[in-house]
Amino acid sequence: MDEVYDVIVLGTGLKECIISGLLSVDGLKVLHMDRNDYYGGESASLTLNQLWQKFHGTEKPPAALGSNRDYNVDMIPKFMMANGQLVRVLIHTDVTKYLSFKAVDGSYVLKQNKIYKVPATDVEALKSPLMGMFEKRRARKFFCFVQDYDEADPKSHEGLDVTKTTSRELFAKYGLEENTIEFIGHALALHRDNSFLDEPALDTVKRIKLYAESLARFGGGSPYIYPLYGLGELPQAFARLSAVYGGTYMLSKPECKVEFENGVAVGVTSQGETAKFTKAVVGDPSYFTEKVKVVGKVVRAIAIMSHPIPNTSDSHSVQIILPQKQLNRKSDMYVFCCSYTHNVAAKGKYIAFVSTESEMDDPMKELQPGVNLLGPVDTIFYDSFLRYEPIADGSQDKCFISKSYDPTTHFETTVHDVLDLYTRITGKELDLSEKDLSAASAADE
């Protein structure tokens, strides 16, 4: 490897593939390496045989589950917000031409051990049992404020400075009840815990606006879309993009060792050969074990079922958020379901995931509230993994490290990390505000 590259990327997880694609589009010379012989890293989609191999060793899956080739089971299950940053990145890089999407049927929230649909229209909101009649009026006034809010137009601020006013104070202004605040904060604004209540309300307002805009995008029952054949399609699509712009890909490269001179990374050695770079080495935490710290642990259940999740109107794809307070926990729990209609399972089969930030030592017991919502399952697997974050920002040693994936079932936090990495590497922000979102369409049937 005598060539010198601008950037070397280690690992073909989704974050790394997006960064590789963005930098390639910018005209940088990128070498992308992975110790595995497949794309996706931790965020790969597995066939049925691969799933059985991962959790049962060499055991063969039962024939009743259907054909191996029909399965694409995400290891990091997440939906995309239809107007969210990931869709904007896909459009910015023109990766949409490699992908097909399907609108997600519904978004739900747990309240007092029952699941309720998050209202998708004004009519649904008026009928929703999530709020009483008087509370609906108060909530409507709050939503009108959020909908009309424009940072650049003081007339829309109603005398509030949401860069200083906390979310708690904003909700109090409209007299909203605790249950309503919980549903808005966790199921619409997608906050992972209640710390947002004492932070400036601008972030919450922006999140609710994004939810509403995404919901309006396809006129479906949720603000989410999901790629056909699973999320494993995304890393491969970005890999194709990078290749189009001259990026070089090398799979099955064991022991990718980062080489340093005077504490600064200069190259990567694998199989006795060293590739040099001038700007940065980028990678997931597994390639930089001495430069990351443990910040948490995710536990997850993966279930294969022969039916949709009960009480979700027979939906083929749903997200259910279980707010922390409903479970007497510190963080939310998430249920994600997709099915054969997304080409991720055999005909008539559904894949459901239950995920949360671990707060105890027994994943089966910890995930029980979410698993209880699934009804009978054909088979279920339990998984857990540590979450890592880089110790430094990469400016000193040229090592730019992504964060591990969190338990959320949407991509917003993932993309924030990618865009932060991009800015740290290039010194500039990626402007995604003016993208023509019609370039990403989704079927809703």
PARO-593875 format. One record per residue (C-alpha): residue number from 0; x, y, z. Coordinates in pm, whole numbers, plus 50000, padded with zeros to 5 digits. Example, Ala and Ser with C-alpha at 12.3 -4.5 7.8 and 13.67 -1.06 7.14 Angstrom:
+-----+-------+-------+-------+
:  nr :     x :     y :     z :
+-----+-------+-------+-------+
:   0 : 51230 : 49550 : 50780 :
:   1 : 51367 : 49894 : 50714 :
+-----+-------+-------+-------+
END
This chain:
+-----+-------+-------+-------+
:  nr :     x :     y :     z :
+-----+-------+-------+-------+
:   0 : 50000 : 50000 : 50000 :
:   1 : 50224 : 50280 : 49875 :
:   2 : 49938 : 50522 : 49809 :
:   3 : 49874 : 50807 : 50051 :
:   4 : 49512 : 50886 : 50132 :
:   5 : 49345 : 51194 : 50277 :
:   6 : 49135 : 50985 : 50514 :
:   7 : 49125 : 50621 : 50623 :
:   8 : 48794 : 50491 : 50762 :
:   9 : 48788 : 50179 : 50980 :
:  10 : 48468 : 49973 : 51004 :
:  11 : 48169 : 49970 : 50769 :
:  12 : 47902 : 50051 : 51026 :
:  13 : 47638 : 50299 : 50916 :
:  14 : 47808 : 50602 : 51074 :
:  15 : 48143 : 50517 : 50917 :
:  16 : 47986 : 50458 : 50573 :
:  17 : 47800 : 50791 : 50586 :
:  18 : 48121 : 50975 : 50679 :
:  19 : 48309 : 50792 : 50402 :
:  20 : 48042 : 50894 : 50152 :
:  21 : 48029 : 51259 : 50267 :
:  22 : 48408 : 51296 : 50253 :
:  23 : 48427 : 51127 : 49912 :
:  24 : 48161 : 51363 : 49775 :
:  25 : 48376 : 51649 : 49910 :
:  26 : 48657 : 51526 : 49686 :
:  27 : 48878 : 51366 : 49953 :
:  28 : 49067 : 51047 : 49873 :
:  29 : 48926 : 50782 : 50109 :
:  30 : 49040 : 50428 : 50195 :
:  31 : 48775 : 50228 : 50379 :
:  32 : 48875 : 49908 : 50563 :
:  33 : 48688 : 49651 : 50772 :
:  34 : 48807 : 49345 : 50961 :
:  35 : 48482 : 49167 : 50866 :
:  36 : 48394 : 49015 : 50529 :
:  37 : 48057 : 49194 : 50519 :
:  38 : 47929 : 49551 : 50532 :
:  39 : 47751 : 49701 : 50830 :
:  40 : 47964 : 49625 : 51135 :
:  41 : 47742 : 49645 : 51444 :
:  42 : 47459 : 49783 : 51229 :
:  43 : 47451 : 49490 : 50984 :
:  44 : 47131 : 49309 : 50888 :
:  45 : 47157 : 48930 : 50940 :
:  46 : 47000 : 48640 : 50754 :
:  47 : 46816 : 48378 : 50959 :
:  48 : 47119 : 48145 : 50955 :
:  49 : 47351 : 48428 : 51062 :
:  50 : 47110 : 48517 : 51343 :
:  51 : 47108 : 48155 : 51463 :
:  52 : 47486 : 48137 : 51436 :
:  53 : 47523 : 48455 : 51645 :
:  54 : 47295 : 48344 : 51928 :
:  55 : 47299 : 47962 : 51910 :
:  56 : 47641 : 47872 : 51771 :
:  57 : 47595 : 47631 : 51482 :
:  58 : 47232 : 47543 : 51547 :
:  59 : 47006 : 47538 : 51238 :
:  60 : 46687 : 47746 : 51257 :
:  61 : 46356 : 47553 : 51253 :
:  62 : 46201 : 47513 : 50908 :
:  63 : 45876 : 47670 : 51032 :
:  64 : 46045 : 48013 : 51033 :
:  65 : 46083 : 48000 : 50654 :
:  66 : 46370 : 48058 : 50414 :
:  67 : 46705 : 48191 : 50532 :
:  68 : 46725 : 48431 : 50238 :
:  69 : 46397 : 48601 : 50329 :
:  70 : 46541 : 48746 : 50649 :
:  71 : 46730 : 49073 : 50697 :
:  72 : 46728 : 49126 : 51073 :
:  73 : 46877 : 49458 : 51188 :
:  74 : 47118 : 49442 : 51479 :
:  75 : 47063 : 49815 : 51544 :
:  76 : 46693 : 49862 : 51461 :
:  77 : 46597 : 50223 : 51383 :
:  78 : 46337 : 50409 : 51181 :
:  79 : 46410 : 50733 : 50993 :
:  80 : 46221 : 51055 : 51054 :
:  81 : 46076 : 51142 : 50711 :
:  82 : 46203 : 51504 : 50734 :
:  83 : 46497 : 51418 : 50956 :
:  84 : 46868 : 51474 : 50914 :
:  85 : 46945 : 51124 : 50783 :
:  86 : 46699 : 51165 : 50495 :
:  87 : 46860 : 51502 : 50420 :
:  88 : 47205 : 51336 : 50417 :
:  89 : 47075 : 51064 : 50183 :
:  90 : 46946 : 51332 : 49946 :
:  91 : 47261 : 51548 : 49977 :
:  92 : 47473 : 51252 : 49870 :
:  93 : 47221 : 51117 : 49613 :
:  94 : 47220 : 50780 : 49791 :
:  95 : 46839 : 50770 : 49758 :
:  96 : 46881 : 50625 : 49407 :
:  97 : 47014 : 50304 : 49564 :
:  98 : 46729 : 50265 : 49816 :
:  99 : 46353 : 50214 : 49838 :
: 100 : 46156 : 50318 : 50146 :
: 101 : 45824 : 50229 : 50302 :
: 102 : 45623 : 50451 : 50536 :
: 103 : 45588 : 50316 : 50891 :
: 104 : 45226 : 50244 : 50990 :
: 105 : 45203 : 50384 : 51340 :
: 106 : 45367 : 50538 : 51644 :
: 107 : 45240 : 50442 : 51991 :
: 108 : 45304 : 50531 : 52353 :
: 109 : 45250 : 50339 : 52678 :
: 110 : 45028 : 50491 : 52946 :
: 111 : 44918 : 50301 : 53256 :
: 112 : 45004 : 49962 : 53102 :
: 113 : 44801 : 50027 : 52785 :
: 114 : 44932 : 50138 : 52448 :
: 115 : 44777 : 50431 : 52267 :
: 116 : 44832 : 50555 : 51915 :
: 117 : 45014 : 50886 : 51902 :
: 118 : 44761 : 51104 : 51715 :
: 119 : 44857 : 51156 : 51350 :
: 120 : 44582 : 51407 : 51260 :
: 121 : 44362 : 51671 : 51424 :
: 122 : 44070 : 51428 : 51408 :
: 123 : 44275 : 51156 : 51582 :
: 124 : 44383 : 51406 : 51846 :
: 125 : 44022 : 51498 : 51924 :
: 126 : 43928 : 51130 : 51959 :
: 127 : 44243 : 51021 : 52143 :
: 128 : 44192 : 50891 : 52498 :
: 129 : 44542 : 51017 : 52585 :
: 130 : 44388 : 51348 : 52698 :
: 131 : 44059 : 51468 : 52845 :
: 132 : 43842 : 51725 : 52667 :
: 133 : 43972 : 52035 : 52849 :
: 134 : 44331 : 51913 : 52824 :
: 135 : 44287 : 51874 : 52448 :
: 136 : 44199 : 52243 : 52424 :
: 137 : 44508 : 52343 : 52621 :
: 138 : 44724 : 52107 : 52415 :
: 139 : 44582 : 52251 : 52092 :
: 140 : 44692 : 52602 : 52199 :
: 141 : 45039 : 52466 : 52277 :
: 142 : 45065 : 52291 : 51939 :
: 143 : 44947 : 52607 : 51760 :
: 144 : 45231 : 52797 : 51929 :
: 145 : 45485 : 52532 : 51824 :
: 146 : 45351 : 52515 : 51470 :
: 147 : 45365 : 52893 : 51424 :
: 148 : 45699 : 52942 : 51601 :
: 149 : 45963 : 53093 : 51376 :
: 150 : 46304 : 53175 : 51521 :
: 151 : 46340 : 53470 : 51285 :
: 152 : 45996 : 53619 : 51359 :
: 153 : 45959 : 53767 : 51712 :
: 154 : 45582 : 53805 : 51655 :
: 155 : 45552 : 53425 : 51667 :
: 156 : 45727 : 53401 : 52006 :
: 157 : 45427 : 53515 : 52216 :
: 158 : 45662 : 53707 : 52444 :
: 159 : 45870 : 53396 : 52523 :
: 160 : 46243 : 53353 : 52475 :
: 161 : 46266 : 52976 : 52432 :
: 162 : 46645 : 52997 : 52427 :
: 163 : 46614 : 53078 : 52800 :
: 164 : 46266 : 52958 : 52902 :
: 165 : 46282 : 52591 : 53005 :
: 166 : 46052 : 52324 : 52862 :
: 167 : 45898 : 52290 : 53208 :
: 168 : 45813 : 52663 : 53210 :
: 169 : 45677 : 52648 : 52855 :
: 170 : 45443 : 52358 : 52940 :
: 171 : 45334 : 52541 : 53257 :
: 172 : 45239 : 52849 : 53053 :
: 173 : 44981 : 52637 : 52870 :
: 174 : 44870 : 52457 : 53185 :
: 175 : 44951 : 52111 : 53049 :
: 176 : 44908 : 51807 : 53275 :
: 177 : 45191 : 51575 : 53370 :
: 178 : 45067 : 51289 : 53148 :
: 179 : 45042 : 51523 : 52848 :
: 180 : 45392 : 51658 : 52910 :
: 181 : 45524 : 51302 : 52924 :
: 182 : 45356 : 51203 : 52598 :
: 183 : 45472 : 51521 : 52418 :
: 184 : 45827 : 51505 : 52557 :
: 185 : 45889 : 51137 : 52492 :
: 186 : 45662 : 51032 : 52202 :
: 187 : 45680 : 51354 : 51994 :
: 188 : 46001 : 51532 : 52095 :
: 189 : 46168 : 51191 : 52143 :
: 190 : 46364 : 51287 : 52454 :
: 191 : 46516 : 50981 : 52619 :
: 192 : 46463 : 51094 : 52979 :
: 193 : 46321 : 51391 : 53170 :
: 194 : 46635 : 51604 : 53187 :
: 195 : 46498 : 51810 : 52894 :
: 196 : 46237 : 51968 : 53125 :
: 197 : 46497 : 52194 : 53286 :
: 198 : 46681 : 52280 : 52965 :
: 199 : 46597 : 52564 : 52719 :
: 200 : 46274 : 52485 : 52535 :
: 201 : 46404 : 52568 : 52185 :
: 202 : 46534 : 52214 : 52131 :
: 203 : 46198 : 52064 : 52234 :
: 204 : 46008 : 52306 : 52006 :
: 205 : 46234 : 52212 : 51712 :
: 206 : 46188 : 51841 : 51781 :
: 207 : 45808 : 51868 : 51789 :
: 208 : 45811 : 52071 : 51465 :
: 209 : 46028 : 51803 : 51302 :
: 210 : 45784 : 51533 : 51417 :
: 211 : 45488 : 51726 : 51274 :
: 212 : 45663 : 51802 : 50943 :
: 213 : 45771 : 51438 : 50908 :
: 214 : 45418 : 51324 : 50985 :
: 215 : 45277 : 51549 : 50712 :
: 216 : 45533 : 51429 : 50458 :
: 217 : 45353 : 51113 : 50343 :
: 218 : 45022 : 51158 : 50521 :
: 219 : 45062 : 50821 : 50692 :
: 220 : 45012 : 50710 : 51049 :
: 221 : 45362 : 50795 : 51170 :
: 222 : 45650 : 51033 : 51092 :
: 223 : 45885 : 50745 : 51008 :
: 224 : 46009 : 50564 : 50699 :
: 225 : 46216 : 50247 : 50671 :
: 226 : 46421 : 50098 : 50384 :
: 227 : 46305 : 49781 : 50213 :
: 228 : 46539 : 49486 : 50290 :
: 229 : 46644 : 49643 : 50621 :
: 230 : 46902 : 49891 : 50740 :
: 231 : 47189 : 49680 : 50607 :
: 232 : 47108 : 49842 : 50273 :
: 233 : 47225 : 50181 : 50401 :
: 234 : 47596 : 50106 : 50461 :
: 235 : 47612 : 49928 : 50124 :
: 236 : 47448 : 50225 : 49950 :
: 237 : 47703 : 50466 : 50100 :
: 238 : 47982 : 50224 : 50008 :
: 239 : 47863 : 50236 : 49646 :
: 240 : 47854 : 50614 : 49664 :
: 241 : 48208 : 50636 : 49798 :
: 242 : 48329 : 50400 : 49524 :
: 243 : 48165 : 50620 : 49257 :
: 244 : 48370 : 50913 : 49389 :
: 245 : 48693 : 50714 : 49389 :
: 246 : 48688 : 50569 : 49740 :
: 247 : 48867 : 50237 : 49789 :
: 248 : 48706 : 49955 : 49991 :
: 249 : 48887 : 49662 : 50152 :
: 250 : 48694 : 49401 : 50351 :
: 251 : 48847 : 49110 : 50547 :
: 252 : 49141 : 49322 : 50666 :
: 253 : 49232 : 49178 : 51009 :
: 254 : 49403 : 49364 : 51294 :
: 255 : 49376 : 49714 : 51147 :
: 256 : 49637 : 49877 : 51371 :
: 257 : 49659 : 50255 : 51381 :
: 258 : 50022 : 50376 : 51359 :
: 259 : 50139 : 50685 : 51548 :
: 260 : 50434 : 50924 : 51524 :
: 261 : 50483 : 51160 : 51820 :
: 262 : 50132 : 51081 : 51943 :
: 263 : 49967 : 51166 : 51611 :
: 264 : 49807 : 50898 : 51391 :
: 265 : 49973 : 50867 : 51048 :
: 266 : 49865 : 50533 : 50902 :
: 267 : 49697 : 50194 : 50942 :
: 268 : 49872 : 49857 : 50923 :
: 269 : 49702 : 49532 : 50824 :
: 270 : 49862 : 49205 : 50714 :
: 271 : 50209 : 49362 : 50721 :
: 272 : 50122 : 49655 : 50492 :
: 273 : 50076 : 50015 : 50604 :
: 274 : 49851 : 50271 : 50437 :
: 275 : 49934 : 50635 : 50514 :
: 276 : 49694 : 50927 : 50544 :
: 277 : 49728 : 51304 : 50577 :
: 278 : 49408 : 51432 : 50743 :
: 279 : 49232 : 51177 : 50962 :
: 280 : 49159 : 50820 : 51058 :
: 281 : 48792 : 50761 : 51136 :
: 282 : 48640 : 50453 : 51297 :
: 283 : 48406 : 50293 : 51543 :
: 284 : 48516 : 50242 : 51906 :
: 285 : 48624 : 49879 : 51850 :
: 286 : 48925 : 50001 : 51649 :
: 287 : 49039 : 50244 : 51924 :
: 288 : 49000 : 50051 : 52249 :
: 289 : 49247 : 50271 : 52440 :
: 290 : 49089 : 50598 : 52326 :
: 291 : 48729 : 50537 : 52435 :
: 292 : 48538 : 50511 : 52762 :
: 293 : 48230 : 50311 : 52862 :
: 294 : 47925 : 50537 : 52907 :
: 295 : 47645 : 50283 : 52933 :
: 296 : 47503 : 49951 : 52824 :
: 297 : 47217 : 49867 : 52587 :
: 298 : 47002 : 49555 : 52635 :
: 299 : 46783 : 49428 : 52354 :
: 300 : 46538 : 49147 : 52280 :
: 301 : 46486 : 49030 : 51921 :
: 302 : 46166 : 48833 : 51857 :
: 303 : 46030 : 48657 : 51548 :
: 304 : 45650 : 48639 : 51553 :
: 305 : 45364 : 48520 : 51331 :
: 306 : 45137 : 48818 : 51403 :
: 307 : 45148 : 49197 : 51444 :
: 308 : 45187 : 49344 : 51792 :
: 309 : 44846 : 49331 : 51967 :
: 310 : 44652 : 49659 : 52002 :
: 311 : 44832 : 49828 : 51710 :
: 312 : 44548 : 49795 : 51454 :
: 313 : 44725 : 49501 : 51286 :
: 314 : 45007 : 49734 : 51179 :
: 315 : 45300 : 49581 : 50991 :
: 316 : 45543 : 49840 : 51127 :
: 317 : 45526 : 50038 : 51450 :
: 318 : 45726 : 50215 : 51715 :
: 319 : 45607 : 50202 : 52075 :
: 320 : 45770 : 50430 : 52332 :
: 321 : 45750 : 50328 : 52697 :
: 322 : 45828 : 50649 : 52891 :
: 323 : 46061 : 50607 : 53189 :
: 324 : 45803 : 50720 : 53444 :
: 325 : 45552 : 50455 : 53332 :
: 326 : 45812 : 50189 : 53413 :
: 327 : 45963 : 50357 : 53719 :
: 328 : 46297 : 50380 : 53537 :
: 329 : 46558 : 50645 : 53460 :
: 330 : 46534 : 50605 : 53082 :
: 331 : 46274 : 50511 : 52821 :
: 332 : 46219 : 50169 : 52664 :
: 333 : 46152 : 50125 : 52292 :
: 334 : 45963 : 49865 : 52089 :
: 335 : 46026 : 49845 : 51714 :
: 336 : 45837 : 49616 : 51475 :
: 337 : 45867 : 49555 : 51102 :
: 338 : 45756 : 49259 : 50888 :
: 339 : 45763 : 49059 : 50568 :
: 340 : 45608 : 49363 : 50392 :
: 341 : 45950 : 49531 : 50429 :
: 342 : 46131 : 49227 : 50286 :
: 343 : 46300 : 49157 : 50620 :
: 344 : 46125 : 48829 : 50710 :
: 345 : 45953 : 48529 : 50555 :
: 346 : 45590 : 48564 : 50442 :
: 347 : 45359 : 48614 : 50740 :
: 348 : 45646 : 48679 : 50986 :
: 349 : 45713 : 48988 : 51197 :
: 350 : 46037 : 49100 : 51362 :
: 351 : 46006 : 49289 : 51691 :
: 352 : 46279 : 49446 : 51903 :
: 353 : 46268 : 49574 : 52260 :
: 354 : 46558 : 49804 : 52358 :
: 355 : 46661 : 50015 : 52654 :
: 356 : 46956 : 50154 : 52846 :
: 357 : 47049 : 49887 : 53100 :
: 358 : 46980 : 49968 : 53465 :
: 359 : 47002 : 49616 : 53612 :
: 360 : 47195 : 49290 : 53560 :
: 361 : 46914 : 49076 : 53419 :
: 362 : 46822 : 49166 : 53054 :
: 363 : 46524 : 48927 : 53046 :
: 364 : 46371 : 49081 : 53357 :
: 365 : 46460 : 49435 : 53254 :
: 366 : 46301 : 49405 : 52907 :
: 367 : 45988 : 49225 : 53032 :
: 368 : 45757 : 49533 : 53017 :
: 369 : 45828 : 49565 : 52644 :
: 370 : 45829 : 49191 : 52571 :
: 371 : 45490 : 49161 : 52743 :
: 372 : 45341 : 49384 : 52472 :
: 373 : 45443 : 49149 : 52189 :
: 374 : 45206 : 48860 : 52251 :
: 375 : 45319 : 48502 : 52166 :
: 376 : 45659 : 48479 : 51993 :
: 377 : 45801 : 48204 : 51771 :
: 378 : 46149 : 48261 : 51909 :
: 379 : 46331 : 48532 : 52104 :
: 380 : 46695 : 48627 : 52153 :
: 381 : 46850 : 48854 : 52416 :
: 382 : 47153 : 49070 : 52347 :
: 383 : 47353 : 49337 : 52527 :
: 384 : 47648 : 49558 : 52443 :
: 385 : 47846 : 49834 : 52605 :
: 386 : 47819 : 50189 : 52477 :
: 387 : 48145 : 50375 : 52418 :
: 388 : 48233 : 50737 : 52352 :
: 389 : 48572 : 50884 : 52252 :
: 390 : 48779 : 51041 : 52528 :
: 391 : 48905 : 51322 : 52300 :
: 392 : 48769 : 51509 : 51996 :
: 393 : 49045 : 51399 : 51754 :
: 394 : 49196 : 51742 : 51698 :
: 395 : 49529 : 51646 : 51861 :
: 396 : 49587 : 51288 : 51746 :
: 397 : 49383 : 51283 : 51417 :
: 398 : 49172 : 50991 : 51549 :
: 399 : 48803 : 51069 : 51495 :
: 400 : 48592 : 50808 : 51671 :
: 401 : 48216 : 50757 : 51648 :
: 402 : 47995 : 50691 : 51949 :
: 403 : 47828 : 50353 : 52001 :
: 404 : 47461 : 50328 : 51902 :
: 405 : 47204 : 50412 : 52169 :
: 406 : 46879 : 50218 : 52233 :
: 407 : 46649 : 50466 : 52053 :
: 408 : 46448 : 50332 : 51760 :
: 409 : 46498 : 50641 : 51543 :
: 410 : 46807 : 50784 : 51373 :
: 411 : 46819 : 51142 : 51500 :
: 412 : 47093 : 51088 : 51763 :
: 413 : 47294 : 50877 : 51517 :
: 414 : 47300 : 51152 : 51255 :
: 415 : 47391 : 51419 : 51511 :
: 416 : 47705 : 51217 : 51587 :
: 417 : 47789 : 51179 : 51216 :
: 418 : 47747 : 51552 : 51146 :
: 419 : 47957 : 51635 : 51453 :
: 420 : 48231 : 51402 : 51326 :
: 421 : 48212 : 51563 : 50982 :
: 422 : 48254 : 51911 : 51131 :
: 423 : 48547 : 51805 : 51350 :
: 424 : 48724 : 51642 : 51053 :
: 425 : 48662 : 51911 : 50790 :
: 426 : 48623 : 52223 : 51005 :
: 427 : 48295 : 52309 : 50832 :
: 428 : 47928 : 52240 : 50893 :
: 429 : 47722 : 52043 : 50644 :
: 430 : 47431 : 52258 : 50529 :
: 431 : 47128 : 52034 : 50483 :
: 432 : 46859 : 52298 : 50523 :
: 433 : 46777 : 52357 : 50156 :
: 434 : 46750 : 51997 : 50039 :
: 435 : 46461 : 51899 : 49810 :
: 436 : 46304 : 51632 : 50027 :
: 437 : 46087 : 51501 : 49742 :
: 438 : 46393 : 51304 : 49627 :
: 439 : 46319 : 51050 : 49902 :
: 440 : 45979 : 50897 : 49851 :
: 441 : 45816 : 50613 : 50040 :
: 442 : 45537 : 50373 : 49958 :
: 443 : 45266 : 50359 : 50223 :
: 444 : 45102 : 50040 : 50106 :
+-----+-------+-------+-------+
END
